[in-house]
Amino acid sequence: MPLALLPPTTYWFLIISAFAFGCCVGSYLNVVIYRLPLGLSTNHPRRSFCPLCKADIPFYQNIPLISWLMLGARCGKCKAPISARYPLVELMTGLMFSAAVMRFGLDWQVFAAFTFMALCVAGSYIDIDHQILPHEITWGGAAAGLMASLAIPGYAFLVPGQHPHPETTRGMTFLQSLGSAAAGYALVWTVVQLGKLAFGKLKLRFNKPVEWSVTQPEGSPEPVLKAGDQEEVWSEIFSRRSDRLIIKATRAELGAVVYEEPCTLKISEESVTVVLAEGQTVVTPLEDIPHMGGTCTAIDQPREAMGLGDANWMACTGAFLGWKAVLFSLFGGSIIGACVSLFIMLLGRREWAARIPFGPYLAAGALIYLFTGPELIDWYLNVVRGMPAEGGL
């Protein structure tokens, strides 16, 4: 039911209720953002806790937005500062939920929109912090999108006013959602593979030897390469079996074996080949090396235009929003990323741009499509055809 048909009191009650509900969901998303990348359960312990002193936060100090202001942005027990990100996530989610109700009205599709927006918020912040998009967000979201297409009568990929042909069944809508998810994944997977070939390797050079290591932090689902202030997860380095990580080491520790002389390490997903200065090589299965580390002067690692996590995310976007949203998100995300990077560089903070992965830009493009994508597409096509845009944007 369109909200315009409701009395003003009921209209604003729904908008405010959606905002409050969104703030509560945002509070839970803060838990997901913090715990999921660390391998912690988002349900146990049930009560939120201070990351520093680990003290449980009582319910009266965990009221979205209000508690952060009342506590002066500090933990109620140890007085450690609480990041402004927590109320920002709550406020952002609340505002988006309100906007979704205004756009979709009293329709079951609005709950699908809530779900997708929550996934965008959680996935974006996790990607910014850890440069990963967890499968729980991407593939779990894709599954949720498929379920929505099957469960909601007349599901129309979250486009208000658009309804499928009267003869379209839930099964047909499900297949369309599945096809869009597959197309989104395949498109970005192709970009990833072509990017590997086009961009070759990321070459890191250091003026003096820096510490490097390959370890699997507690709670992390995969190993992490660290070299100086650079950090990369294993799956982002080895997305193909042919990928090789090359380290020019001045010292190398491969488990109990230590090489004190300069050597070159050629690392694959199966083995580590050590090339000594005199040309001698030593090959060791990767599974026999519990940890690696030492010092190095150079690292060559496979580089790609996008990560496979982005391909997974596009599968989620396609499942919820359809194939048009996949194309829109890629195009819109690229424009947003370019504009943000240019602005950051104008501020003289080039290193900030390098720290922002592509996932948040894709999520921003998808959210723009969710709220005004079809109108933007119609406006653009009319401009290209030389026709006046009816009603503007």
HUMO-V964775 format. One record per pair of residues at least 6 apart in sequence whose ideal C-beta (glycine too) atoms are under 6 Angstrom apart, sorted by the first residue. I is the first residue (numbers start at 0). J is the second residue. If there is no record, write none. Layout:
I,J / I,J
//
This chain:
0,104 / 0,105 / 1,104 / 2,10 / 2,104 / 13,100 / 14,97 / 17,96 / 17,97 / 17,100 / 18,93 / 18,97 / 21,92 / 21,93 / 21,96 / 22,63 / 22,64 / 22,89 / 22,93 / 23,63 / 24,92 / 24,117 / 25,88 / 25,89 / 25,92 / 26,63 / 26,89 / 28,88 / 28,120 / 28,121 / 29,85 / 29,88 / 30,41 / 31,41 / 31,121 / 32,121 / 32,124 / 32,125 / 34,41 / 35,133 / 36,125 / 36,129 / 37,218 / 38,218 / 46,55 / 47,56 / 47,61 / 48,55 / 49,74 / 51,77 / 51,79 / 52,76 / 52,77 / 54,76 / 60,66 / 60,75 / 63,89 / 64,86 / 64,89 / 67,86 / 72,81 / 73,80 / 92,120 / 95,116 / 96,113 / 99,109 / 99,112 / 100,109 / 102,159 / 103,109 / 103,112 / 103,159 / 107,151 / 108,157 / 111,147 / 112,157 / 114,143 / 115,319 / 118,136 / 118,140 / 119,362 / 119,366 / 121,136 / 122,132 / 122,136 / 123,359 / 123,362 / 126,132 / 126,356 / 126,358 / 126,359 / 130,356 / 131,232 / 132,308 / 132,312 / 132,358 / 137,311 / 137,312 / 137,315 / 138,311 / 140,315 / 141,180 / 141,314 / 141,315 / 141,318 / 144,318 / 144,319 / 145,176 / 145,318 / 148,154 / 148,172 / 148,173 / 148,176 / 149,169 / 149,173 / 153,162 / 154,172 / 155,161 / 155,162 / 155,163 / 156,320 / 156,321 / 157,320 / 157,369 / 158,373 / 176,318 / 179,317 / 179,321 / 179,322 / 180,314 / 180,317 / 180,318 / 182,317 / 182,322 / 183,313 / 183,314 / 183,316 / 183,317 / 183,325 / 184,310 / 184,313 / 184,314 / 187,305 / 187,309 / 187,310 / 187,313 / 188,310 / 190,304 / 190,305 / 191,303 / 191,305 / 194,303 / 194,304 / 195,303 / 198,302 / 200,299 / 200,302 / 201,300 / 201,302 / 202,299 / 203,298 / 204,297 / 205,296 / 208,249 / 208,294 / 208,296 / 209,227 / 210,294 / 211,226 / 211,295 / 212,225 / 212,292 / 213,222 / 213,224 / 213,291 / 214,290 / 215,222 / 221,232 / 221,233 / 221,234 / 222,233 / 223,232 / 224,231 / 226,298 / 235,306 / 236,244 / 236,300 / 236,301 / 237,268 / 238,307 / 242,301 / 243,265 / 243,267 / 244,266 / 244,300 / 245,265 / 245,299 / 246,264 / 246,295 / 246,298 / 247,263 / 247,295 / 247,296 / 247,297 / 248,262 / 248,264 / 248,293 / 248,295 / 249,261 / 249,294 / 250,259 / 250,293 / 250,294 / 251,258 / 251,262 / 251,293 / 252,292 / 252,293 / 253,288 / 253,291 / 254,288 / 254,289 / 261,276 / 262,273 / 262,275 / 263,274 / 264,273 / 265,272 / 269,285 / 270,282 / 270,284 / 270,285 / 271,283 / 271,285 / 272,280 / 272,282 / 273,281 / 274,280 / 305,357 / 309,357 / 312,358 / 312,361 / 313,325 / 316,324 / 316,325 / 316,328 / 316,365 / 317,325 / 324,368 / 327,368 / 327,372 / 328,361 / 328,364 / 328,365 / 331,364 / 331,367 / 332,360 / 332,361 / 332,364 / 335,360 / 335,363 / 336,360 / 340,352 / 343,351 / 343,352 / 374,392 / 378,388 / 378,392 / 381,388
//
